[in-house]
């Protein structure tokens, strides 16, 4: 045994000197530090709060039907089932990578027989059936001298964790999509109300115009203009109803159900946008609050581990195989001491010339790491942009809603005054037309702005991670790059 150990040590020393080289191959990607992405000026002035969005953030909108729809979708959406299946697949891959690090023990039983013709051998061997029966227990183990197998397992584990976070991200996206589609449904109903009010006004104005024509105050021109306002209102009413039907069908699809499910969705209650408030330290905290950022970090970690696995393939590998068992011709004496046997087979291998396969594999692993880092950096930049866009949108929409409310009050006052003059016979239908169209536009614009403000508040919640919180063991992507590599030959 001592001589075997000495031989293996000498073999390792000799082969290390002649193995394929990894020199000149290394990744170049560098993960961004959130502190480098300044957002202080863009987010300046936004109210701060210590808490982040809750996991069930949509309940703050105050609509029980919306709560039930999101709960139903989270339980039955096919896209989430696919995301969960990808998690199980990644976990299975991690389990297989972990199993590859461990010894393998196999039990075998076999029987191999033959009848030798008498034309080949004379009796007693010829013309007689003989069987070789074996019982054995085999052991195999490949040593992980350079940590390549462990790194492969850690890479697979990182991918599994990334898949788990992707599943959380899918749930966040789905809940936000349902909330935004629900807001579109609410907006459709609001515009339907406006169209009905417009039609009612148009019908009243038409009846008044007919009375004035009969009295000789107005002529047929004013009558035709008043008549045209009714179908115009009906057209806007039909368009709003179409948007309602479209939103219902979209909600049904998000629930993973058929279109008829959408017909049972009732009109949403009046919803209030989330208050404009940001947690402190947004750039740094997004590393653990945005599921897409967290998943990207895990993939950086996994790519760094694959580099170590690729490097380990350049170095000597020691495998050990052993077997013990029994073998006998026939069944007599199979389990006796004379029929026992054992085998011990250590093996040392080293790649010397492979046509550049190992270097190409390592170069590919380096490129995959650089790609993972670049994707992580882009996702982080996009995450901060989403937050800044959400803050800017809510600020602007708050101002626009306040200004539009004043405009709408003025337009309604002007229309009421014009109608009073028209009923009193001192005003013309032209005055009514002059103020009616701006009023219609102001009402529609107000509905659009209110819906946009609600939508922007949901987008900001989604940009902040929607209540997601990463596990405390999330890795530093830069540490994944600088993890101790195998020694360079």
PyMOL commands that set and color helices and strands:
alter all, ss='L'
color gray80, all
select helices_A, chain A and resi 2-18+34-36+57-61+64-76+78-99+148-214+220-254+259-263+282-289+291-312+337-339+357-424+429-463+477-481
alter helices_A, ss='H'
color red, helices_A
select strands_A, chain A and resi 48-49+104-115+129-142+278-279+317-329+340-349
alter strands_A, ss='S'
color yellow, strands_A
deselect
rebuild
show_as cartoon
